[in-house]
Amino acid sequence: AAVAAEPPRWYAAPTPSPSPSPERQEHGRSAVASAPSLAPPMPGLGGGAAARISVVAPGAGTGANAAVYAELGRMPDFRLDIKGQARAPYDRYPASWQGGAAGPNLETFAAQLMDQGIVEQSDCLVVGSRGGQVVLPSLWSRFGASVPPAVVINGGCSMGLPTAVHWPTQAVTFLLIGGQDNFRGKASVEEYIADTKSRVPKGSSRTAILYVSEMQHMPQSALLGAVLPQMVRALLAWKRAGASAPPPHDKMQAVLAAVAQQNQWSGRLMYTCGAGVWQDLPFGGANAAEKVAPQRPRQAVSAAFGGA
């Protein structure tokens, strides 16, 4: 069937990429489980030895970025758990989406995760792409502000989706978005950032956005490996401090330092300092956010998931 020339922005599918090798398809779980502790652990949110990080595999790039997640799991302040698997039978959009299907799909997968206790058993979530579009909103719809802080790679929850996103005002959320991500569509940099911020609840005082001009839909490993641990630590500190506390400026500076020290990324770090009040910190040059290559055309309805 013919595809509309300009589908809505939520519909942009990732660019197909080669399937990961068999050893990468295991998502680093065995490497994470056997990793030695290299330093005294830092306390997690619940007072335990390490913060419990749950990565929702579909969309999070656990194949292409398996080494990044394995390294995250080796850090003494984290205990990593990969939830599900990309390209499993449930790794497809629900029937309410264009080209979607009845269960099993990402909504039924989210329901399974909730029944298995992902909310109660996690201190922080990591989702990406369709996980941010479908799974995280499903968790929010059922558990509201009780859902743990979340890193949202590609910012899927902040798009114009076919189903309403009930983003809790008290949620603690860190979006990672990219100038080369086809989720951006044809919007200019300023339009893309403004649209993303407009989806954040008006009363939110605990939301951050890291925009990286050079980031593709599948984040480059060097970029994700540098920023993901610091983003998680920032979220944990923000949650621990409470809704009325100021943002963890030192943790945000650590995120900024991590992305800037490689001297190959440019963009902006933005985070709320109160309801609707944003701190905006550019990196990589005064005009960094404008240094963006031409966008690829949108993918067709039948485009494959991009190795995420």
C-alpha positions as CSV (number, residue, x, y, z in Angstrom):
1,A,0.0,0.0,0.0
2,A,1.1,3.5,-0.7
3,V,2.7,5.5,2.2
4,A,1.6,9.0,2.9
5,A,4.2,11.5,1.9
6,E,4.4,13.2,5.3
7,P,3.4,10.8,8.2
8,P,3.2,12.2,11.7
9,R,6.4,12.7,13.6
10,W,5.8,9.8,16.0
11,Y,5.8,7.4,13.0
12,A,9.5,7.9,12.0
13,A,11.1,4.4,12.1
14,P,14.8,3.9,12.7
15,T,17.1,3.2,9.8
16,P,17.7,-0.5,9.3
17,S,21.1,-1.8,10.4
18,P,22.8,-5.2,10.3
19,S,21.7,-7.6,13.0
20,P,24.1,-7.9,15.9
21,S,26.4,-10.9,16.1
22,P,25.1,-13.8,18.2
23,E,27.4,-12.9,21.1
24,R,26.0,-9.4,21.2
25,Q,22.4,-10.6,21.1
26,E,22.7,-11.8,24.6
27,H,22.7,-8.1,25.6
28,G,25.7,-8.5,27.9
29,R,23.7,-10.2,30.6
30,S,26.3,-12.8,31.5
31,A,29.0,-10.1,31.5
32,V,27.0,-8.0,33.8
33,A,26.2,-10.8,36.2
34,S,29.8,-11.8,36.6
35,A,31.4,-8.4,36.7
36,P,33.7,-7.9,39.8
37,S,33.2,-5.0,42.2
38,L,36.0,-2.6,41.7
39,A,35.3,-0.1,44.5
40,P,33.0,0.3,47.6
41,P,29.4,0.5,46.3
42,M,27.4,3.7,46.6
43,P,23.9,3.4,48.2
44,G,20.9,3.0,45.9
45,L,17.6,4.7,46.3
46,G,16.3,2.0,48.6
47,G,19.4,2.1,50.8
48,G,20.8,-1.1,49.2
49,A,24.4,-1.7,48.0
50,A,23.7,-0.5,44.5
51,A,21.0,1.1,42.5
52,R,18.8,-1.3,40.5
53,I,18.8,-0.2,36.8
54,S,16.2,-1.9,34.5
55,V,16.9,-1.6,30.8
56,V,13.8,-2.2,28.6
57,A,15.5,-4.0,25.7
58,P,13.2,-3.2,22.8
59,G,14.4,0.1,21.4
60,A,17.3,0.6,23.9
61,G,20.0,-0.6,21.6
62,T,21.1,-3.5,23.8
63,G,22.5,-5.3,20.8
64,A,24.4,-2.5,19.0
65,N,25.4,-1.0,22.3
66,A,25.9,-4.2,24.2
67,A,29.4,-3.2,25.4
68,V,28.0,0.1,26.8
69,Y,25.4,-1.7,28.9
70,A,27.9,-4.4,30.0
71,E,30.3,-1.6,31.2
72,L,27.4,0.1,33.0
73,G,26.7,-3.2,34.8
74,R,30.3,-3.4,35.9
75,M,30.1,-0.1,37.7
76,P,29.9,-0.7,41.5
77,D,27.1,1.7,42.1
78,F,24.7,-0.1,39.7
79,R,23.0,-3.5,39.4
80,L,21.8,-3.9,35.8
81,D,18.9,-6.0,34.6
82,I,18.0,-6.3,30.9
83,K,14.2,-6.7,30.5
84,G,13.0,-8.5,27.4
85,Q,14.6,-8.7,24.0
86,A,14.5,-6.8,20.8
87,R,12.8,-8.5,17.8
88,A,10.8,-10.8,20.1
89,P,7.2,-11.4,19.0
90,Y,6.0,-8.6,21.3
91,D,8.4,-6.1,19.7
92,R,5.9,-4.3,17.6
93,Y,3.6,-1.3,17.9
94,P,0.0,-1.8,19.3
95,A,-3.1,-1.9,17.1
96,S,-3.8,1.8,17.9
97,W,-0.7,2.8,15.9
98,Q,-0.5,3.0,12.1
99,G,0.8,-0.4,11.0
100,G,0.4,-1.8,14.5
101,A,-1.0,-5.1,15.6
102,A,-3.0,-6.8,18.3
103,G,-1.1,-8.6,21.0
104,P,1.5,-9.7,21.6
105,N,2.9,-6.1,21.2
106,L,4.7,-3.6,23.2
107,E,1.7,-2.7,25.3
108,T,1.2,-6.4,26.3
109,F,5.0,-6.6,27.0
110,A,4.7,-3.5,29.3
111,A,1.8,-5.2,31.1
112,Q,4.0,-8.3,31.7
113,L,6.8,-6.1,33.0
114,M,4.4,-4.5,35.4
115,D,3.0,-7.8,36.6
116,Q,6.6,-9.0,37.2
117,G,7.3,-6.0,39.4
118,I,9.5,-3.7,37.3
119,V,8.2,-0.6,39.1
120,E,8.7,-2.0,42.6
121,Q,12.1,-3.7,41.8
122,S,13.8,-0.8,40.0
123,D,15.5,2.4,41.1
124,C,15.9,3.7,37.5
125,L,14.7,2.7,34.1
126,V,16.4,3.0,30.7
127,V,14.2,3.0,27.6
128,G,14.8,4.0,24.0
129,S,12.9,4.5,20.8
130,R,9.7,2.5,20.9
131,G,10.3,1.7,24.5
132,G,9.9,5.4,25.2
133,Q,6.9,5.7,23.0
134,V,4.9,2.7,24.3
135,V,6.4,1.0,27.3
136,L,7.2,4.0,29.5
137,P,3.8,5.7,28.9
138,S,2.1,2.4,29.7
139,L,3.9,2.3,33.1
140,W,3.0,5.9,33.7
141,S,-0.7,5.3,32.9
142,R,-0.9,2.5,35.5
143,F,1.5,3.7,38.2
144,G,1.8,7.4,37.7
145,A,4.6,9.1,39.7
146,S,5.5,5.8,41.4
147,V,7.3,4.8,38.2
148,P,11.1,5.1,38.9
149,P,13.2,7.8,37.2
150,A,13.8,7.1,33.6
151,V,16.4,7.8,30.9
152,V,14.5,8.1,27.6
153,I,16.9,7.6,24.7
154,N,15.4,9.3,21.6
155,G,12.7,11.1,23.7
156,G,9.9,8.9,22.5
157,C,7.5,10.0,25.3
158,S,7.8,13.6,24.2
159,M,6.4,13.1,20.7
160,G,3.0,13.6,19.2
161,L,1.9,10.0,19.6
162,P,-1.4,8.3,18.5
163,T,-2.3,7.6,22.1
164,A,-2.2,10.1,24.9
165,V,0.8,10.2,27.2
166,H,-0.1,10.7,30.9
167,W,3.3,12.0,31.9
168,P,3.2,12.6,35.7
169,T,4.1,16.0,36.9
170,Q,6.3,14.5,39.6
171,A,8.1,12.1,37.3
172,V,11.9,12.3,37.2
173,T,13.0,12.1,33.6
174,F,16.1,12.6,31.5
175,L,15.6,12.7,27.7
176,L,18.6,12.0,25.3
177,I,17.7,13.4,21.8
178,G,19.8,13.8,18.7
179,G,20.0,16.1,15.7
180,Q,20.6,13.1,13.3
181,D,17.7,11.1,14.8
182,N,14.9,10.7,12.3
183,F,12.5,11.1,15.2
184,R,13.3,14.8,14.7
185,G,11.6,14.7,11.3
186,K,11.9,17.9,9.2
187,A,11.8,20.3,12.2
188,S,14.6,22.8,12.7
189,V,16.8,22.4,15.7
190,E,14.9,25.1,17.6
191,E,11.5,23.7,16.5
192,Y,12.6,20.2,17.6
193,I,13.8,21.4,21.0
194,A,10.8,23.6,21.6
195,D,8.4,20.8,20.6
196,T,10.1,18.4,23.0
197,K,10.0,20.9,25.9
198,S,6.3,21.6,25.1
199,R,5.4,17.9,25.8
200,V,6.9,18.1,29.4
201,P,4.2,18.6,32.0
202,K,3.8,22.4,32.8
203,G,4.4,21.8,36.5
204,S,7.4,19.5,36.1
205,S,10.5,20.6,38.1
206,R,12.5,17.3,37.5
207,T,13.0,16.9,33.8
208,A,16.3,17.2,31.8
209,I,17.0,17.1,28.1
210,L,20.4,16.4,26.5
211,Y,20.3,17.4,22.9
212,V,23.4,16.2,20.9
213,S,23.6,17.6,17.3
214,E,25.6,14.6,16.0
215,M,23.6,11.8,17.7
216,Q,21.9,9.3,15.4
217,H,18.8,7.2,16.2
218,M,21.1,4.5,17.5
219,P,23.3,6.6,19.8
220,Q,27.0,6.2,18.9
221,S,28.7,4.0,21.5
222,A,31.3,6.6,22.5
223,L,28.5,9.1,23.2
224,L,26.2,6.7,25.1
225,G,29.0,5.2,27.1
226,A,30.1,8.7,28.2
227,V,26.8,10.1,29.2
228,L,24.5,7.3,30.3
229,P,26.2,6.6,33.7
230,Q,26.1,10.3,34.6
231,M,22.5,10.7,33.5
232,V,21.5,7.8,35.7
233,R,23.4,9.3,38.7
234,A,21.7,12.6,38.1
235,L,18.3,11.0,38.1
236,L,19.0,9.0,41.3
237,A,20.2,12.1,43.1
238,W,17.2,14.2,41.9
239,K,14.8,11.5,43.1
240,R,16.5,11.1,46.4
241,A,16.5,14.8,47.1
242,G,12.7,15.1,46.8
243,A,10.4,17.2,44.7
244,S,10.9,20.4,46.6
245,A,14.7,20.3,46.4
246,P,16.8,22.2,43.8
247,P,18.1,20.2,40.9
248,P,21.4,18.3,41.4
249,H,23.6,20.9,39.7
250,D,26.8,19.0,40.4
251,K,25.4,15.9,38.7
252,M,24.3,17.9,35.7
253,Q,27.7,19.4,35.5
254,A,29.1,15.8,35.4
255,V,26.8,15.0,32.5
256,L,28.0,18.2,30.7
257,A,31.7,17.3,31.4
258,A,31.2,13.8,30.1
259,V,29.7,14.9,26.8
260,A,32.1,17.8,26.4
261,Q,35.4,16.1,27.3
262,Q,35.5,13.9,24.1
263,N,35.6,17.1,22.0
264,Q,33.4,15.6,19.3
265,W,29.9,16.4,20.4
266,S,27.9,19.6,20.4
267,G,24.5,20.6,21.6
268,R,22.7,21.7,24.7
269,L,21.9,20.4,28.2
270,M,18.6,21.7,29.5
271,Y,17.0,21.0,32.8
272,T,14.2,22.4,35.0
273,C,15.1,24.5,38.0
274,G,11.4,24.9,39.0
275,A,8.1,24.4,37.3
276,G,8.5,25.6,33.8
277,V,11.9,27.2,34.5
278,W,14.7,25.9,32.4
279,Q,18.5,26.1,32.7
280,D,20.1,25.9,29.2
281,L,23.8,25.1,28.9
282,P,25.3,24.9,25.4
283,F,28.4,22.8,24.8
284,G,30.8,22.3,21.8
285,G,30.7,26.0,20.7
286,A,28.5,29.0,20.9
287,N,26.5,28.0,17.8
288,A,26.7,24.2,18.5
289,A,23.0,23.5,18.2
290,E,23.0,24.8,14.6
291,K,25.7,22.6,13.3
292,V,23.5,19.8,11.9
293,A,23.9,17.8,8.7
294,P,20.9,17.5,6.3
295,Q,18.2,15.1,7.5
296,R,17.5,11.7,5.9
297,P,14.1,11.2,4.5
298,R,11.5,9.4,6.7
299,Q,11.4,5.6,6.4
300,A,8.4,3.7,5.0
301,V,5.8,2.0,7.1
302,S,7.5,-1.4,6.6
303,A,11.0,-0.2,7.6
304,A,12.6,-2.6,10.0
305,F,13.6,-1.7,13.6
306,G,17.1,-0.4,13.5
307,G,19.0,-3.0,15.6
308,A,17.6,-1.5,18.8
